[in-house]
Amino acid sequence: MACFDYDVIKEGEERVLRINCDDCTFVPSLEDNDIVMSKTFDALLESGVITRLIYHQKRDYEYDLNQVKLLSSLINTYKDLIERNVLSFKEIYTDTEDERIFPERFAELRRVFNKYKADPIGAYLELHNQIRHQNLKIEATLNPKVSLYLKKYVEKLNLIQTTLNSNPFFRLVTPYFKEYREGERDIYARIFRPTIRPDFMFTKLMAAYPPEGKVLDSYELGETEITIFDIPSDVKTLYHVVPPEFKLDEAKYALLDEARRVLSEHKPTRREFTDPERVREIFYNVGRDLLKDLSQQQGLTLNKTELDELTEILVRYTIGFGLIEVLLQDQKIQDISVNSPMGNVTIFLVHAEYGDCYTNIVPTIAEGESWATKLRLISGRPLDEANPVLDTELLLPGVRTRVAAVTAPLNPSGVAFSFRRHRDKPWTLALFVKIGMLNATAAGLISFLIDGARTILVAGTRSSGKTSLLGSILVEIMRRYRIITVEDTLELPSEALRKNGFNIQNLKVASILSKSETEVDATQGIRTTLRLGDSALIVGEVRSKEAIALYEAMRVGAAANVVAGTIHGDSPYGVFDRVVNDIGVPKTSFKATDIIITVNPILSPGGLHKIRRVLRITEVRKTWQEDPLAENGFVDLMKYNPETDQLELTADLLNGDSQVLKDIAAKIKDFSGSWDAVWDNIQLRAKIKQRMVDVSIQENDSEMLEADFVILANDRFHEIMEDVKEDKGHLDNDLIFESWDLWLGREAKKRKLDRFNK
């Protein structure tokens, strides 16, 4: 096909005008090039009503329905004026002796109409100038006959201008007329912004920056550029991505397209996807060799860096999840939503600093189906009309994410996805202290409760940080104890802890929403843990009838091991109501709960931002009979104060009125009968957590708050406590802290030296 040849393609209810620009010597940009606009104008005049416009030149430049409507309005106005014979001057010039005026006026108007196709704003402003110019001529002429003719001509020009004024395009651009400069097209860039999709990928991307946007932040993730924009009159924020695959030259695009075509002939099997890291490694090696061979065949020289970059991109768009992987590399992203109908809606996300954002990424139907197929293979779970929900986990390089997918008939407009990003490293209590989710005193109290082998439920709403806090509880359990986790979707940092020497076994059970024939249900999974020996039990999320089995485990194991889990609920009573009234756990069994930690997002006054906070640490008393709320069964040990943005000690805790802490103390000789000894130990732990945060900031070493180092610090704390007890015969908290702090100082210097040597 020659440059600017086109086809009109029917896609369901849509009529797509696809214009070939492969042989064009310039980028096919409607907003940047007057030739492109003029040629498109002619194509639209011939092709009739369309809903999308695509230019193809190694990649697709697509203009959506709203932009096409503006173009169509320009064309409809043009056709209307032509049909009304505005280029005819017969009604003005009837006297043949005055036809000498006709060619000049006709040329003026014809020039405006020709310009209209390529530069409608310029044509409009030229028309405006013509009206002003002709009015000046009327005032200056002394010939009544010529004056009459010119007045009729101005009437015609006014008629054209009135028609243009009613056009939605001109109503939209009128505020920008003062910015117009002949030959410049900045105003068009405000209106027309294509999505771009290279041949080798499905995703469309609106690459242009919004001209009206105010930059809030910008940073880079490797070769990917991230810019955060505040858009006037929009409460949402734009998260604008420019990944490396959108900055390649045409030769590399062609190379990737050919490589993808070759690799796509291989269809991975379920067996391959059981080890995603392995299959990714295989595809990487094969893809790299393939790109190397193809580049040599095409006479394209690639250095090692270029070859590695192209291989990463190729793997992302064959075995991987495309731009979803790029987004998930941003540690500030918490959630990603891909809504249906795909192809029409941008991806949305939740940013740790800027809250809810929309992106410049538009995934297509083909991409959605590809993701769904891969998730079926990875999870071994169905996603179809009989099973319209799939809940699973996804492991990508350096990222763990939980994925929920829904399809018809539950979602009548197709397939949609939700990705919940987890940190590539486990959260720790020290990290939570640093970001303000809780304070050091709360961290010290939680540490004491964990060493005291209590039963703990972390309650909160969705996206409140329940699972992250539960993961930090795992980090606090001493490595000498065995841990068993039970999850339907693997979100807890079991693998990271295993690499740190933890004795941990994770069990994966059937999802409440979807289940393969080979999966064990959650109730059976929890009961199985009781047969696997003496272990701490961690349940990813308590959702349904498995709570009954969990409370069996609590009643059996609470005296010796930590039992913990997460549950949806916004208060201790909300947890009780859900567990007892909704799920059916007996009230007497609920008393096996020792502690409920409530976490929830706190909204900013305008409602645009959220911060995560621990709101309450509550113990569950055992003396109530029917209603723990009415019978003082819930006692807050710490409670959030919104005025100070802090968890504050309650009078009950300060006065030592905590049955749970007394029960822990009763089993430890050094604490038995001495509230002061208990409280001093909690404060010691708090002091240590705060010291870790302070030294981390002082040394500019954020890794000191990560799980690898926190685990070492916890181990050393317990060892020093034992050593001091053995040497002194009692726990000397000042000596314990002094010894531990000396160890921390030595480690900080060693780490600083290691960083310097690197």
Secondary structure, 3 states (H helix, E strand, C coil): CCCCCEEEEEECCEEEEEEECCCCCCCCCCCCCHHHHHHHHHHHHHHCCCCEEEEECCEEEEECHHHHHHHHHHHHHHHHHHHCCCCCCCCCCCCHHHCCHHHHHHHHHHHHHHHHHHCHHHHHHHHHHHHHHHHHHHHHCCCHHHHHHHHHHHHHHHHHHHHHHCCHHHHHHHHHHHHCCCCCCHHHHHHCCCEEEECCCCCEECCCCCCCCEEEEEEEECCEEEEEEECCCCCCEEEEEECHHHCCCHHHHHHHHHHHHHHCCCCCCHHHHCCHHHHHHHHHHHHHHHHHHHHHHCCCCCCHHHHHHHHHHHHHCCCCCCHHHHHHCCCCEEEEEECCCCCCCCCEEEECCCEEEEECEECCHHHHHHHHHHHHHHHCCCCCCCCCEEEEEEEECCEEEEEEEECCCCCCCCCEEEEEEECCCCCCHHHHHHHCCCCHHHHHHHHHHHHCCCEEEEEECCCCCHHHHHHHHHHHCCCCCEEEEEECCCCCCHHHHHHCCCEEEEEECCCCCCCCCCCCCHHHHHHHHCCCCCCEEEEEEECCCHHHHHHHHHHHHCCCCCEEEEEECCCHHHHHHHHHHHHCCCHHHHCCCCEEEEEEEEECCCCCCEEEEEEEEEEECCCCCCCCCCCCCEEEEEEEECCCCEEEECHHHHCCCCHHHHHHHHCCCCCCCCHHHHHHHHHHHHHHHHHHHHHHHHCCCHHHHCHHHHHHHHHHHHHHHHHHHHHHCCCCHHHHHHHHHHHHHHHHHHHHHHHHHC
